[in-house]
Amino acid sequence: MEMRLDLEHTGVLIFDLKDGEADETHPHDHFQISVPLAGDLLTYHNHKRTVLNHDEALLVPPGDTHQHEASGSRKEIMLISFNEEIMDRAYTSFTGDASKDLDFSSIQMNSDLLVKKAKALFQAASFEGVDAAMKQEEAFTSVILDQMAGSHSRGWQKAKAVQNYDSDHSAYVVKSFIEDCYEEDLTLDRLAEEMNISKYHLHRSFRAKTGLTPKAYLLQVRLEKAAFLLLSGKADVTRTAYRVGFQSVSTFNRTFKSKYGVTPSQYVRENKIGT
């Protein structure tokens, strides 16, 4: 039995070996994780004999050699591959920091979550196509980095703690800041600086809690404030646009119509207080 999925940056192979059978000793130009799916597994890493318990995995870096051997019974094995490019991308996306020559412990704890996600890649490729599976490569590699121990672990866990710590309160603070300063030039970088976290964390955690990106929430606040100003008669369309933080009247008109279905002028005519 053999199931193989080769994507641009990652891959998954499931195969079995009969008792006494071994695959060929082989090197590769990517990282590879050997996961025993049934019982213990005899492995050779750079010709060094190691028996993996059923709850362990072997993680081999590029350039090293390894081999698997079935001893005592048939063995089912999952091989998970990932290259340095996707690893660096996933690390930077999650932590906001550049990766620096990441390396891993060779013996890892087996991860049910990682096995589940690897099988989900097969399902995505089978039912939705290979392109759909390729869109999941960075998320899949993030699971690898989360589950496997290495030089990245301290930075990864620190970023994870920042994202998880009091995230409800963090979203509340960001919302409050936007509501107080909506008329200013509020970029994602500015918001992240105010919160003292990376913009990647801010974007991801805020959206998870509110269902909106910080930019979308800022637009929502600006448009609600604009609608109030217009109906109160305190400012015309042009003054309203600039007072709520838009940089051009045309952008304001277009965005306003997208939300309310009419232009600002039409909105005033149809909803003017006292009419």
ChimeraX commands (.cxc) that place a marker at each C-alpha (Angstrom):
marker #1 position 0.00,0.00,0.00 radius 0.5
marker #1 position 1.27,3.46,-0.85 radius 0.5
marker #1 position -0.41,6.87,-0.84 radius 0.5
marker #1 position 1.62,9.84,-2.04 radius 0.5
marker #1 position 0.92,13.57,-2.24 radius 0.5
marker #1 position 3.65,15.86,-3.59 radius 0.5
marker #1 position 2.89,19.58,-3.39 radius 0.5
marker #1 position 5.07,22.61,-4.11 radius 0.5
marker #1 position 6.63,22.88,-0.66 radius 0.5
marker #1 position 5.30,19.93,1.31 radius 0.5
marker #1 position 4.49,16.28,0.80 radius 0.5
marker #1 position 2.95,13.29,2.54 radius 0.5
marker #1 position 3.66,9.63,1.89 radius 0.5
marker #1 position 1.97,6.69,3.63 radius 0.5
marker #1 position 3.40,3.23,3.01 radius 0.5
marker #1 position 3.95,-0.08,4.75 radius 0.5
marker #1 position 6.81,-2.54,5.13 radius 0.5
marker #1 position 6.47,-6.28,5.63 radius 0.5
marker #1 position 8.28,-7.91,8.55 radius 0.5
marker #1 position 12.00,-7.92,7.77 radius 0.5
marker #1 position 11.62,-5.48,4.87 radius 0.5
marker #1 position 13.43,-2.13,4.69 radius 0.5
marker #1 position 13.34,0.80,2.31 radius 0.5
marker #1 position 16.53,2.14,0.77 radius 0.5
marker #1 position 18.85,4.44,2.69 radius 0.5
marker #1 position 18.26,7.82,1.12 radius 0.5
marker #1 position 19.16,11.51,1.50 radius 0.5
marker #1 position 16.89,14.40,0.53 radius 0.5
marker #1 position 16.98,18.17,0.10 radius 0.5
marker #1 position 14.13,18.91,2.53 radius 0.5
marker #1 position 13.10,18.17,6.10 radius 0.5
marker #1 position 11.33,14.85,6.61 radius 0.5
marker #1 position 9.39,13.47,9.57 radius 0.5
marker #1 position 9.03,9.69,9.96 radius 0.5
marker #1 position 5.88,8.83,11.90 radius 0.5
marker #1 position 5.14,5.20,12.91 radius 0.5
marker #1 position 1.40,4.58,12.48 radius 0.5
marker #1 position 1.40,1.06,13.91 radius 0.5
marker #1 position 3.67,0.11,16.81 radius 0.5
marker #1 position 7.39,0.75,17.21 radius 0.5
marker #1 position 9.64,1.38,14.21 radius 0.5
marker #1 position 13.31,0.61,13.60 radius 0.5
marker #1 position 15.08,3.52,11.90 radius 0.5
marker #1 position 18.60,4.45,10.86 radius 0.5
marker #1 position 19.57,8.14,10.92 radius 0.5
marker #1 position 22.96,8.67,9.28 radius 0.5
marker #1 position 23.40,4.90,9.77 radius 0.5
marker #1 position 22.77,5.18,13.53 radius 0.5
marker #1 position 20.23,2.62,14.70 radius 0.5
marker #1 position 17.26,4.05,16.60 radius 0.5
marker #1 position 14.02,2.35,17.65 radius 0.5
marker #1 position 11.12,4.77,17.64 radius 0.5
marker #1 position 8.41,4.05,20.17 radius 0.5
marker #1 position 4.83,4.32,18.92 radius 0.5
marker #1 position 4.62,7.81,20.48 radius 0.5
marker #1 position 7.83,9.11,18.88 radius 0.5
marker #1 position 8.82,10.46,15.47 radius 0.5
marker #1 position 12.13,11.02,13.69 radius 0.5
marker #1 position 12.79,14.43,12.13 radius 0.5
marker #1 position 15.66,14.45,9.63 radius 0.5
marker #1 position 17.13,17.68,8.17 radius 0.5
marker #1 position 18.21,18.21,4.55 radius 0.5
marker #1 position 21.40,16.38,3.65 radius 0.5
marker #1 position 21.08,13.63,6.27 radius 0.5
marker #1 position 20.27,10.03,5.35 radius 0.5
marker #1 position 17.70,7.75,6.92 radius 0.5
marker #1 position 16.09,4.35,6.50 radius 0.5
marker #1 position 13.14,2.41,7.93 radius 0.5
marker #1 position 12.98,-1.29,8.72 radius 0.5
marker #1 position 10.06,-3.45,9.83 radius 0.5
marker #1 position 11.14,-5.71,12.67 radius 0.5
marker #1 position 8.79,-8.21,14.28 radius 0.5
marker #1 position 5.67,-7.31,12.30 radius 0.5
marker #1 position 4.31,-5.29,9.40 radius 0.5
marker #1 position 4.79,-1.53,9.88 radius 0.5
marker #1 position 2.77,1.37,8.52 radius 0.5
marker #1 position 4.69,4.63,8.19 radius 0.5
marker #1 position 3.83,8.23,7.36 radius 0.5
marker #1 position 6.53,10.49,5.91 radius 0.5
marker #1 position 5.90,14.24,6.08 radius 0.5
marker #1 position 8.16,16.51,4.01 radius 0.5
marker #1 position 8.57,20.28,4.06 radius 0.5
marker #1 position 11.19,22.61,2.63 radius 0.5
marker #1 position 12.98,25.58,4.15 radius 0.5
marker #1 position 11.06,28.14,2.09 radius 0.5
marker #1 position 7.65,27.21,3.48 radius 0.5
marker #1 position 9.11,26.78,6.96 radius 0.5
marker #1 position 10.56,30.31,6.91 radius 0.5
marker #1 position 7.32,31.72,5.54 radius 0.5
marker #1 position 5.16,30.02,8.16 radius 0.5
marker #1 position 7.46,31.10,11.00 radius 0.5
marker #1 position 7.58,34.73,9.89 radius 0.5
marker #1 position 3.84,34.87,9.28 radius 0.5
marker #1 position 3.07,33.55,12.76 radius 0.5
marker #1 position 5.72,35.33,14.83 radius 0.5
marker #1 position 6.34,38.48,12.82 radius 0.5
marker #1 position 10.08,37.77,13.01 radius 0.5
marker #1 position 12.50,36.45,10.41 radius 0.5
marker #1 position 13.62,32.86,10.91 radius 0.5
marker #1 position 17.29,32.27,11.67 radius 0.5
marker #1 position 18.68,28.90,10.56 radius 0.5
marker #1 position 15.98,26.83,12.24 radius 0.5
marker #1 position 16.92,23.34,13.34 radius 0.5
marker #1 position 15.07,20.58,15.15 radius 0.5
marker #1 position 15.59,17.81,17.67 radius 0.5
marker #1 position 15.89,14.53,15.78 radius 0.5
marker #1 position 13.63,12.57,18.15 radius 0.5
marker #1 position 10.21,14.18,18.52 radius 0.5
marker #1 position 7.00,13.30,20.29 radius 0.5
marker #1 position 4.43,11.91,17.90 radius 0.5
marker #1 position 1.53,14.25,17.19 radius 0.5
marker #1 position -2.01,13.04,16.55 radius 0.5
marker #1 position -2.88,16.55,15.37 radius 0.5
marker #1 position -0.12,16.54,12.76 radius 0.5
marker #1 position -1.17,13.12,11.46 radius 0.5
marker #1 position -4.77,14.33,11.26 radius 0.5
marker #1 position -3.75,17.45,9.31 radius 0.5
marker #1 position -1.59,15.39,6.94 radius 0.5
marker #1 position -4.54,13.12,6.16 radius 0.5
marker #1 position -6.70,16.20,5.67 radius 0.5
marker #1 position -4.29,17.33,2.94 radius 0.5
marker #1 position -4.95,14.07,1.11 radius 0.5
marker #1 position -8.69,14.66,1.41 radius 0.5
marker #1 position -8.40,18.23,0.14 radius 0.5
marker #1 position -6.39,17.08,-2.88 radius 0.5
marker #1 position -8.84,14.24,-3.59 radius 0.5
marker #1 position -12.09,16.18,-3.28 radius 0.5
marker #1 position -11.10,19.76,-4.11 radius 0.5
marker #1 position -7.99,19.31,-6.26 radius 0.5
marker #1 position -4.26,19.75,-5.80 radius 0.5
marker #1 position -4.52,23.55,-6.04 radius 0.5
marker #1 position -6.80,23.57,-3.00 radius 0.5
marker #1 position -4.31,21.44,-1.07 radius 0.5
marker #1 position -1.46,23.78,-2.04 radius 0.5
marker #1 position -3.33,26.70,-0.50 radius 0.5
marker #1 position -3.14,24.85,2.83 radius 0.5
marker #1 position 0.64,24.32,2.78 radius 0.5
marker #1 position 1.54,27.27,5.00 radius 0.5
marker #1 position -1.15,26.36,7.55 radius 0.5
marker #1 position 0.05,22.74,7.49 radius 0.5
marker #1 position 3.64,23.84,8.07 radius 0.5
marker #1 position 2.48,26.00,10.96 radius 0.5
marker #1 position 1.12,22.86,12.59 radius 0.5
marker #1 position 4.52,21.20,12.07 radius 0.5
marker #1 position 6.30,24.13,13.74 radius 0.5
marker #1 position 3.76,24.13,16.56 radius 0.5
marker #1 position 4.08,20.41,17.24 radius 0.5
marker #1 position 7.81,19.80,16.62 radius 0.5
marker #1 position 10.51,20.98,19.05 radius 0.5
marker #1 position 13.51,22.96,17.83 radius 0.5
marker #1 position 15.42,26.22,17.90 radius 0.5
marker #1 position 12.23,28.02,16.88 radius 0.5
marker #1 position 10.17,26.79,19.82 radius 0.5
marker #1 position 10.83,29.65,22.26 radius 0.5
marker #1 position 9.92,32.34,19.73 radius 0.5
marker #1 position 6.96,30.32,18.50 radius 0.5
marker #1 position 5.53,29.74,21.96 radius 0.5
marker #1 position 6.08,33.37,22.90 radius 0.5
marker #1 position 4.10,34.49,19.85 radius 0.5
marker #1 position 1.43,31.91,20.65 radius 0.5
marker #1 position 1.16,33.18,24.22 radius 0.5
marker #1 position 0.80,36.77,23.00 radius 0.5
marker #1 position -1.99,35.72,20.67 radius 0.5
marker #1 position -3.81,33.68,23.30 radius 0.5
marker #1 position -3.32,35.95,26.33 radius 0.5
marker #1 position -6.46,37.91,27.13 radius 0.5
marker #1 position -7.39,38.15,23.46 radius 0.5
marker #1 position -10.92,39.32,24.29 radius 0.5
marker #1 position -9.50,42.30,26.16 radius 0.5
marker #1 position -6.99,42.97,23.38 radius 0.5
marker #1 position -9.78,43.14,20.81 radius 0.5
marker #1 position -11.68,45.51,23.11 radius 0.5
marker #1 position -8.62,47.77,23.44 radius 0.5
marker #1 position -8.11,47.87,19.66 radius 0.5
marker #1 position -11.78,48.66,19.06 radius 0.5
marker #1 position -11.67,51.43,21.66 radius 0.5
marker #1 position -8.55,52.94,20.11 radius 0.5
marker #1 position -10.12,52.90,16.64 radius 0.5
marker #1 position -13.31,54.50,17.97 radius 0.5
marker #1 position -11.29,57.25,19.66 radius 0.5
marker #1 position -8.88,57.93,16.77 radius 0.5
marker #1 position -10.84,56.97,13.64 radius 0.5
marker #1 position -10.26,60.36,12.04 radius 0.5
marker #1 position -6.47,59.85,12.10 radius 0.5
marker #1 position -4.36,57.92,9.59 radius 0.5
marker #1 position -4.70,54.53,11.29 radius 0.5
marker #1 position -2.64,51.90,9.52 radius 0.5
marker #1 position -2.17,48.33,10.67 radius 0.5
marker #1 position 1.42,49.24,11.56 radius 0.5
marker #1 position 0.21,52.10,13.75 radius 0.5
marker #1 position -2.32,49.89,15.55 radius 0.5
marker #1 position 0.28,47.16,16.10 radius 0.5
marker #1 position 2.70,49.72,17.52 radius 0.5
marker #1 position 0.05,50.98,19.94 radius 0.5
marker #1 position -0.68,47.41,21.07 radius 0.5
marker #1 position 3.02,46.47,21.19 radius 0.5
marker #1 position 2.46,43.30,19.14 radius 0.5
marker #1 position 3.23,42.34,15.56 radius 0.5
marker #1 position 0.75,43.33,12.89 radius 0.5
marker #1 position 0.39,39.66,11.94 radius 0.5
marker #1 position -0.80,38.81,15.46 radius 0.5
marker #1 position -3.07,41.84,15.57 radius 0.5
marker #1 position -4.74,41.09,12.24 radius 0.5
marker #1 position -5.27,37.40,13.05 radius 0.5
marker #1 position -6.47,37.75,16.64 radius 0.5
marker #1 position -8.75,40.75,15.99 radius 0.5
marker #1 position -10.45,39.01,13.09 radius 0.5
marker #1 position -10.86,35.82,15.13 radius 0.5
marker #1 position -12.64,37.74,17.90 radius 0.5
marker #1 position -14.70,40.25,15.91 radius 0.5
marker #1 position -15.18,38.67,12.49 radius 0.5
marker #1 position -13.67,41.80,10.92 radius 0.5
marker #1 position -10.16,42.89,10.08 radius 0.5
marker #1 position -8.95,46.05,11.85 radius 0.5
marker #1 position -9.23,47.90,8.52 radius 0.5
marker #1 position -12.82,46.75,8.01 radius 0.5
marker #1 position -13.75,47.80,11.54 radius 0.5
marker #1 position -12.13,51.20,10.99 radius 0.5
marker #1 position -14.20,51.71,7.83 radius 0.5
marker #1 position -17.34,50.66,9.68 radius 0.5
marker #1 position -16.73,53.21,12.43 radius 0.5
marker #1 position -15.92,55.98,9.96 radius 0.5
marker #1 position -19.06,55.36,7.94 radius 0.5
marker #1 position -21.28,55.25,11.02 radius 0.5
marker #1 position -19.79,58.53,12.25 radius 0.5
marker #1 position -20.23,60.01,8.76 radius 0.5
marker #1 position -23.89,59.02,8.63 radius 0.5
marker #1 position -24.50,60.71,11.98 radius 0.5
marker #1 position -22.71,63.90,10.91 radius 0.5
marker #1 position -24.61,64.09,7.63 radius 0.5
marker #1 position -28.01,63.63,9.26 radius 0.5
marker #1 position -27.23,66.10,12.05 radius 0.5
marker #1 position -26.57,68.81,9.46 radius 0.5
marker #1 position -23.25,69.69,11.11 radius 0.5
marker #1 position -21.19,69.09,7.97 radius 0.5
marker #1 position -21.71,68.73,4.23 radius 0.5
marker #1 position -20.43,65.74,2.26 radius 0.5
marker #1 position -16.94,67.12,1.65 radius 0.5
marker #1 position -16.32,68.21,5.24 radius 0.5
marker #1 position -17.76,64.95,6.54 radius 0.5
marker #1 position -15.44,62.89,4.35 radius 0.5
marker #1 position -12.32,64.54,5.72 radius 0.5
marker #1 position -13.56,64.78,9.31 radius 0.5
marker #1 position -14.03,61.02,9.60 radius 0.5
marker #1 position -10.61,60.22,8.14 radius 0.5
marker #1 position -11.06,59.72,4.40 radius 0.5
marker #1 position -8.33,61.13,2.17 radius 0.5
marker #1 position -10.60,61.90,-0.80 radius 0.5
marker #1 position -14.27,62.64,-1.35 radius 0.5
marker #1 position -14.53,60.18,-4.23 radius 0.5
marker #1 position -13.28,57.33,-2.04 radius 0.5
marker #1 position -15.72,58.37,0.68 radius 0.5
marker #1 position -18.65,58.45,-1.76 radius 0.5
marker #1 position -17.79,55.04,-3.18 radius 0.5
marker #1 position -17.29,53.42,0.23 radius 0.5
marker #1 position -20.43,55.02,1.67 radius 0.5
marker #1 position -22.56,53.77,-1.21 radius 0.5
marker #1 position -21.10,50.28,-0.85 radius 0.5
marker #1 position -22.36,50.14,2.75 radius 0.5
marker #1 position -25.64,52.05,2.58 radius 0.5
marker #1 position -26.67,51.44,-1.03 radius 0.5
marker #1 position -26.98,55.16,-1.83 radius 0.5
marker #1 position -24.62,58.14,-2.13 radius 0.5
marker #1 position -24.14,60.41,0.91 radius 0.5
marker #1 position -26.33,63.10,-0.68 radius 0.5
marker #1 position -29.12,60.61,-1.38 radius 0.5
marker #1 position -28.80,59.26,2.15 radius 0.5
marker #1 position -29.35,62.75,3.59 radius 0.5
marker #1 position -32.39,63.39,1.40 radius 0.5
marker #1 position -33.98,60.08,2.33 radius 0.5
marker #1 position -33.19,60.11,6.04 radius 0.5
marker #1 position -32.90,63.77,7.06 radius 0.5
marker #1 position -33.92,64.27,10.68 radius 0.5
marker #1 position -37.17,66.18,10.94 radius 0.5
marker #1 position -38.44,65.28,7.43 radius 0.5
marker link #1:1,2 radius 0.2
marker link #1:2,3 radius 0.2
marker link #1:3,4 radius 0.2
marker link #1:4,5 radius 0.2
marker link #1:5,6 radius 0.2
marker link #1:6,7 radius 0.2
marker link #1:7,8 radius 0.2
marker link #1:8,9 radius 0.2
marker link #1:9,10 radius 0.2
marker link #1:10,11 radius 0.2
marker link #1:11,12 radius 0.2
marker link #1:12,13 radius 0.2
marker link #1:13,14 radius 0.2
marker link #1:14,15 radius 0.2
marker link #1:15,16 radius 0.2
marker link #1:16,17 radius 0.2
marker link #1:17,18 radius 0.2
marker link #1:18,19 radius 0.2
marker link #1:19,20 radius 0.2
marker link #1:20,21 radius 0.2
marker link #1:21,22 radius 0.2
marker link #1:22,23 radius 0.2
marker link #1:23,24 radius 0.2
marker link #1:24,25 radius 0.2
marker link #1:25,26 radius 0.2
marker link #1:26,27 radius 0.2
marker link #1:27,28 radius 0.2
marker link #1:28,29 radius 0.2
marker link #1:29,30 radius 0.2
marker link #1:30,31 radius 0.2
marker link #1:31,32 radius 0.2
marker link #1:32,33 radius 0.2
marker link #1:33,34 radius 0.2
marker link #1:34,35 radius 0.2
marker link #1:35,36 radius 0.2
marker link #1:36,37 radius 0.2
marker link #1:37,38 radius 0.2
marker link #1:38,39 radius 0.2
marker link #1:39,40 radius 0.2
marker link #1:40,41 radius 0.2
marker link #1:41,42 radius 0.2
marker link #1:42,43 radius 0.2
marker link #1:43,44 radius 0.2
marker link #1:44,45 radius 0.2
marker link #1:45,46 radius 0.2
marker link #1:46,47 radius 0.2
marker link #1:47,48 radius 0.2
marker link #1:48,49 radius 0.2
marker link #1:49,50 radius 0.2
marker link #1:50,51 radius 0.2
marker link #1:51,52 radius 0.2
marker link #1:52,53 radius 0.2
marker link #1:53,54 radius 0.2
marker link #1:54,55 radius 0.2
marker link #1:55,56 radius 0.2
marker link #1:56,57 radius 0.2
marker link #1:57,58 radius 0.2
marker link #1:58,59 radius 0.2
marker link #1:59,60 radius 0.2
marker link #1:60,61 radius 0.2
marker link #1:61,62 radius 0.2
marker link #1:62,63 radius 0.2
marker link #1:63,64 radius 0.2
marker link #1:64,65 radius 0.2
marker link #1:65,66 radius 0.2
marker link #1:66,67 radius 0.2
marker link #1:67,68 radius 0.2
marker link #1:68,69 radius 0.2
marker link #1:69,70 radius 0.2
marker link #1:70,71 radius 0.2
marker link #1:71,72 radius 0.2
marker link #1:72,73 radius 0.2
marker link #1:73,74 radius 0.2
marker link #1:74,75 radius 0.2
marker link #1:75,76 radius 0.2
marker link #1:76,77 radius 0.2
marker link #1:77,78 radius 0.2
marker link #1:78,79 radius 0.2
marker link #1:79,80 radius 0.2
marker link #1:80,81 radius 0.2
marker link #1:81,82 radius 0.2
marker link #1:82,83 radius 0.2
marker link #1:83,84 radius 0.2
marker link #1:84,85 radius 0.2
marker link #1:85,86 radius 0.2
marker link #1:86,87 radius 0.2
marker link #1:87,88 radius 0.2
marker link #1:88,89 radius 0.2
marker link #1:89,90 radius 0.2
marker link #1:90,91 radius 0.2
marker link #1:91,92 radius 0.2
marker link #1:92,93 radius 0.2
marker link #1:93,94 radius 0.2
marker link #1:94,95 radius 0.2
marker link #1:95,96 radius 0.2
marker link #1:96,97 radius 0.2
marker link #1:97,98 radius 0.2
marker link #1:98,99 radius 0.2
marker link #1:99,100 radius 0.2
marker link #1:100,101 radius 0.2
marker link #1:101,102 radius 0.2
marker link #1:102,103 radius 0.2
marker link #1:103,104 radius 0.2
marker link #1:104,105 radius 0.2
marker link #1:105,106 radius 0.2
marker link #1:106,107 radius 0.2
marker link #1:107,108 radius 0.2
marker link #1:108,109 radius 0.2
marker link #1:109,110 radius 0.2
marker link #1:110,111 radius 0.2
marker link #1:111,112 radius 0.2
marker link #1:112,113 radius 0.2
marker link #1:113,114 radius 0.2
marker link #1:114,115 radius 0.2
marker link #1:115,116 radius 0.2
marker link #1:116,117 radius 0.2
marker link #1:117,118 radius 0.2
marker link #1:118,119 radius 0.2
marker link #1:119,120 radius 0.2
marker link #1:120,121 radius 0.2
marker link #1:121,122 radius 0.2
marker link #1:122,123 radius 0.2
marker link #1:123,124 radius 0.2
marker link #1:124,125 radius 0.2
marker link #1:125,126 radius 0.2
marker link #1:126,127 radius 0.2
marker link #1:127,128 radius 0.2
marker link #1:128,129 radius 0.2
marker link #1:129,130 radius 0.2
marker link #1:130,131 radius 0.2
marker link #1:131,132 radius 0.2
marker link #1:132,133 radius 0.2
marker link #1:133,134 radius 0.2
marker link #1:134,135 radius 0.2
marker link #1:135,136 radius 0.2
marker link #1:136,137 radius 0.2
marker link #1:137,138 radius 0.2
marker link #1:138,139 radius 0.2
marker link #1:139,140 radius 0.2
marker link #1:140,141 radius 0.2
marker link #1:141,142 radius 0.2
marker link #1:142,143 radius 0.2
marker link #1:143,144 radius 0.2
marker link #1:144,145 radius 0.2
marker link #1:145,146 radius 0.2
marker link #1:146,147 radius 0.2
marker link #1:147,148 radius 0.2
marker link #1:148,149 radius 0.2
marker link #1:149,150 radius 0.2
marker link #1:150,151 radius 0.2
marker link #1:151,152 radius 0.2
marker link #1:152,153 radius 0.2
marker link #1:153,154 radius 0.2
marker link #1:154,155 radius 0.2
marker link #1:155,156 radius 0.2
marker link #1:156,157 radius 0.2
marker link #1:157,158 radius 0.2
marker link #1:158,159 radius 0.2
marker link #1:159,160 radius 0.2
marker link #1:160,161 radius 0.2
marker link #1:161,162 radius 0.2
marker link #1:162,163 radius 0.2
marker link #1:163,164 radius 0.2
marker link #1:164,165 radius 0.2
marker link #1:165,166 radius 0.2
marker link #1:166,167 radius 0.2
marker link #1:167,168 radius 0.2
marker link #1:168,169 radius 0.2
marker link #1:169,170 radius 0.2
marker link #1:170,171 radius 0.2
marker link #1:171,172 radius 0.2
marker link #1:172,173 radius 0.2
marker link #1:173,174 radius 0.2
marker link #1:174,175 radius 0.2
marker link #1:175,176 radius 0.2
marker link #1:176,177 radius 0.2
marker link #1:177,178 radius 0.2
marker link #1:178,179 radius 0.2
marker link #1:179,180 radius 0.2
marker link #1:180,181 radius 0.2
marker link #1:181,182 radius 0.2
marker link #1:182,183 radius 0.2
marker link #1:183,184 radius 0.2
marker link #1:184,185 radius 0.2
marker link #1:185,186 radius 0.2
marker link #1:186,187 radius 0.2
marker link #1:187,188 radius 0.2
marker link #1:188,189 radius 0.2
marker link #1:189,190 radius 0.2
marker link #1:190,191 radius 0.2
marker link #1:191,192 radius 0.2
marker link #1:192,193 radius 0.2
marker link #1:193,194 radius 0.2
marker link #1:194,195 radius 0.2
marker link #1:195,196 radius 0.2
marker link #1:196,197 radius 0.2
marker link #1:197,198 radius 0.2
marker link #1:198,199 radius 0.2
marker link #1:199,200 radius 0.2
marker link #1:200,201 radius 0.2
marker link #1:201,202 radius 0.2
marker link #1:202,203 radius 0.2
marker link #1:203,204 radius 0.2
marker link #1:204,205 radius 0.2
marker link #1:205,206 radius 0.2
marker link #1:206,207 radius 0.2
marker link #1:207,208 radius 0.2
marker link #1:208,209 radius 0.2
marker link #1:209,210 radius 0.2
marker link #1:210,211 radius 0.2
marker link #1:211,212 radius 0.2
marker link #1:212,213 radius 0.2
marker link #1:213,214 radius 0.2
marker link #1:214,215 radius 0.2
marker link #1:215,216 radius 0.2
marker link #1:216,217 radius 0.2
marker link #1:217,218 radius 0.2
marker link #1:218,219 radius 0.2
marker link #1:219,220 radius 0.2
marker link #1:220,221 radius 0.2
marker link #1:221,222 radius 0.2
marker link #1:222,223 radius 0.2
marker link #1:223,224 radius 0.2
marker link #1:224,225 radius 0.2
marker link #1:225,226 radius 0.2
marker link #1:226,227 radius 0.2
marker link #1:227,228 radius 0.2
marker link #1:228,229 radius 0.2
marker link #1:229,230 radius 0.2
marker link #1:230,231 radius 0.2
marker link #1:231,232 radius 0.2
marker link #1:232,233 radius 0.2
marker link #1:233,234 radius 0.2
marker link #1:234,235 radius 0.2
marker link #1:235,236 radius 0.2
marker link #1:236,237 radius 0.2
marker link #1:237,238 radius 0.2
marker link #1:238,239 radius 0.2
marker link #1:239,240 radius 0.2
marker link #1:240,241 radius 0.2
marker link #1:241,242 radius 0.2
marker link #1:242,243 radius 0.2
marker link #1:243,244 radius 0.2
marker link #1:244,245 radius 0.2
marker link #1:245,246 radius 0.2
marker link #1:246,247 radius 0.2
marker link #1:247,248 radius 0.2
marker link #1:248,249 radius 0.2
marker link #1:249,250 radius 0.2
marker link #1:250,251 radius 0.2
marker link #1:251,252 radius 0.2
marker link #1:252,253 radius 0.2
marker link #1:253,254 radius 0.2
marker link #1:254,255 radius 0.2
marker link #1:255,256 radius 0.2
marker link #1:256,257 radius 0.2
marker link #1:257,258 radius 0.2
marker link #1:258,259 radius 0.2
marker link #1:259,260 radius 0.2
marker link #1:260,261 radius 0.2
marker link #1:261,262 radius 0.2
marker link #1:262,263 radius 0.2
marker link #1:263,264 radius 0.2
marker link #1:264,265 radius 0.2
marker link #1:265,266 radius 0.2
marker link #1:266,267 radius 0.2
marker link #1:267,268 radius 0.2
marker link #1:268,269 radius 0.2
marker link #1:269,270 radius 0.2
marker link #1:270,271 radius 0.2
marker link #1:271,272 radius 0.2
marker link #1:272,273 radius 0.2
marker link #1:273,274 radius 0.2
marker link #1:274,275 radius 0.2
view
